[in-house]
């Protein structure tokens, strides 16, 4: 595999300051892509940006709350000032979980979960699509196996990620003629700073016995493979790193 296979491409990675997003951004930069990092926390974004730039990569960082329409619009304007195209979009930003039964849940927190895991991806995609339609590209939506199954006590996360799955399929139907592919990547359980205390890399997983808890870097090979697919490559598909049926 050519280790500069993304040379000359421009990638936008949301949630790029930490965890899976950071690992994907670093891998894309190492493969030659110029990376635009977008997330809420400035300090984490700056750390990732500096790490990429000091290894002769090229990265810029933009801080924004991606559930806020005005902030997404302002961020898209800054991106348009910087470039006339985006070749790869990774919708990775998300998180949170209202771990209660529907009857016991806080409606405000439930809705915040949907906003974090679905609405943010919609807003970013809506704003960035004009920069992709001219030349085509790849959209990689970071999903979850929980979006393909039901589960008591975590309905907000299940519903948000189920929406991401369906957004992937509907969007793929809409943009294939523009040369844009849209696929869902399901990492499976990954130990990040958001999940510390709930899981441990290589440790006994709180999932199916066959499952394995990965580190963020374990997700990057599949993200790289999807980003490097030809224009006529797969679209409207789900690619999973889990060790259980989806």
C-alpha positions in Angstrom: 0.0 0.0 0.0 1.3 3.5 -0.9 1.8 5.3 2.3 1.1 8.6 0.5 -2.1 7.4 -1.1 -4.0 10.5 0.0 -1.4 13.0 -1.4 -3.1 16.2 -2.5 -6.4 15.5 -1.0 -8.2 17.7 1.6 -9.9 15.9 4.5 -12.3 17.4 7.0 -12.5 15.4 10.3 -15.0 16.3 12.9 -14.3 15.4 16.5 -10.6 15.5 15.4 -9.1 16.6 18.7 -9.2 13.3 20.5 -9.9 9.6 20.3 -10.9 8.0 17.0 -11.1 11.4 15.2 -7.6 12.3 16.2 -6.2 8.9 15.1 -8.0 9.2 11.7 -6.7 12.7 11.2 -3.2 11.7 12.0 -3.3 8.7 9.6 -4.8 10.9 6.8 -2.1 13.5 7.3 0.6 10.8 7.3 -0.9 9.6 4.0 -0.4 13.0 2.4 -3.8 14.6 3.0 -4.2 18.2 4.2 -6.5 17.9 7.2 -9.0 20.3 8.6 -9.9 19.5 12.2 -13.2 20.7 13.7 -14.4 20.1 17.2 -15.5 22.0 20.3 -12.5 21.8 22.5 -9.7 24.2 21.4 -6.9 22.8 23.5 -7.4 19.2 22.1 -7.7 20.5 18.5 -4.5 22.6 18.9 -2.6 19.6 20.3 -3.6 17.4 17.3 -2.8 20.2 14.8 0.7 20.7 16.3 1.3 17.0 16.3 0.5 16.8 12.6 2.4 19.9 11.5 5.5 19.0 13.4 5.7 15.7 11.4 5.6 17.7 8.1 1.9 17.2 7.7 -0.5 20.1 7.1 -3.4 20.7 9.4 -5.7 23.5 10.5 -8.0 23.6 13.5 -11.4 25.2 13.8 -13.3 25.2 17.0 -17.1 25.0 16.9 -20.1 23.4 18.5 -21.4 21.3 15.7 -24.9 21.0 17.1 -25.3 24.8 16.7 -26.5 25.9 13.2 -24.9 29.3 13.3 -21.5 28.0 14.4 -21.6 25.3 11.7 -22.4 27.9 9.1 -19.6 30.2 10.3 -17.2 27.3 10.3 -18.2 26.3 6.7 -17.6 29.9 5.6 -14.1 29.8 7.1 -13.4 26.5 5.3 -14.6 28.0 2.0 -12.2 30.9 2.5 -9.4 28.3 2.9 -10.3 25.9 0.0 -12.7 25.4 -2.9 -13.1 21.7 -2.3 -13.3 18.9 0.3 -12.3 15.4 -0.9 -13.0 13.5 2.3 -15.5 14.2 5.1 -15.4 12.1 8.3 -18.4 12.7 10.5 -17.0 11.5 13.7 -18.2 14.0 16.3 -20.7 12.7 18.8 -20.8 11.1 22.2 -22.8 11.4 25.3 -25.4 9.0 26.5 -28.6 9.4 28.6 -28.4 6.0 30.3 -31.9 5.8 31.4 -35.2 4.2 30.4 -37.4 6.5 28.3 -39.8 6.9 31.2 -37.0 8.1 33.5 -35.0 10.1 31.1 -34.4 13.9 31.0 -35.9 15.1 27.7 -33.3 17.8 27.4 -30.5 15.3 27.7 -32.2 12.8 25.4 -32.4 15.5 22.7 -28.8 16.6 23.3 -27.7 13.0 22.5 -29.6 13.0 19.2 -28.1 16.4 18.4 -24.6 15.2 19.2 -24.8 11.9 17.3 -27.1 12.7 14.3 -28.0 16.4 13.9 -24.3 17.5 14.0 -23.5 15.1 11.1 -26.5 16.4 9.1 -25.5 20.0 9.7 -21.9 19.5 8.7 -22.7 17.4 5.7 -25.3 20.0 4.5 -22.8 22.8 4.8 -19.9 20.9 3.1 -21.6 19.1 0.3 -21.3 22.1 -2.1 -17.5 21.8 -1.7 -17.6 18.1 -2.6 -20.1 18.1 -5.6 -17.7 19.7 -8.1 -15.0 17.0 -7.8 -16.6 14.1 -5.9 -15.3 12.5 -2.8 -15.8 10.2 0.2 -18.1 10.7 3.2 -17.3 8.4 6.1 -19.9 8.4 8.9 -18.8 6.9 12.2 -21.7 4.8 13.3 -22.2 2.2 16.0 -23.6 -1.3 16.3 -26.0 0.2 18.7 -27.6 1.9 15.8 -28.5 -1.5 14.3 -30.0 -3.0 17.4 -32.3 -2.1 20.3 -31.3 -1.8 23.9 -33.0 -0.9 27.2 -31.8 2.1 29.0 -29.9 3.9 26.2 -32.5 4.7 23.7 -31.1 8.2 22.8 -27.8 6.7 21.6 -29.5 3.9 19.8 -31.8 6.2 18.0 -29.1 8.8 17.2 -26.8 6.2 15.6 -29.7 4.5 13.9 -30.4 7.8 12.3 -26.7 8.1 11.2 -27.1 4.7 9.5 -30.2 5.8 7.6 -28.7 9.2 6.8 -25.7 7.3 5.2 -28.0 5.3 3.0 -30.3 8.2 2.0 -27.4 10.5 1.3 -25.7 7.9 -0.8 -28.8 7.6 -3.0 -28.8 11.4 -3.4 -25.1 12.1 -4.3 -23.8 9.1 -6.3 -24.3 11.0 -9.5 -21.9 13.6 -8.1 -19.2 11.0 -7.7 -19.6 11.0 -3.9 -19.6 7.8 -1.9 -21.1 7.6 1.5 -20.4 4.7 3.9 -20.8 3.9 7.6 -17.8 2.8 9.6 -18.7 0.9 12.8 -15.6 0.8 15.1 -17.1 -1.5 17.7 -16.0 -0.9 21.3 -13.0 1.5 21.5 -11.2 2.6 24.7 -11.0 6.4 24.5 -10.9 9.2 27.2 -14.7 9.2 26.8 -15.0 5.5 27.8 -12.3 5.2 30.4 -13.7 3.3 33.4 -16.2 1.4 31.2 -13.7 -0.6 29.2 -10.0 -1.4 28.9 -8.0 -2.1 25.8 -7.5 -5.9 25.6 -9.5 -6.4 28.8 -12.7 -8.3 29.4 -15.3 -6.4 27.3 -18.8 -5.6 28.5 -20.1 -7.0 25.2 -20.5 -10.3 23.5 -17.8 -12.8 24.6 -16.2 -12.7 21.2 -15.8 -8.9 21.2 -12.5 -7.1 21.6 -12.0 -3.6 22.9 -9.7 -1.7 20.6 -7.6 1.5 20.8 -8.4 4.4 18.5 -5.5 3.6 16.2 -7.1 0.2 15.4 -9.9 2.0 13.6 -7.6 3.9 11.2 -6.8 1.1 8.6 -10.5 0.7 7.7 -11.0 4.5 7.6 -7.9 4.7 5.3 -9.3 1.9 3.1 -12.6 3.7 2.7 -10.9 7.1 2.0 -8.7 5.6 -0.7 -11.4 3.7 -2.6 -11.9 4.6 -6.3 -14.7 6.9 -7.3 -16.7 3.9 -8.4 -16.1 2.2 -5.0 -18.7 1.0 -2.5 -21.4 3.3 -1.3 -24.5 3.1 1.0 -22.7 0.3 2.9 -21.8 -0.4 6.5 -18.3 -1.6 7.3 -17.8 -3.0 10.8 -14.9 -3.8 13.0 -17.0 -5.6 15.5 -16.7 -9.3 16.3 -20.5 -9.8 16.4 -23.4 -9.7 14.0 -24.7 -6.3 13.2 
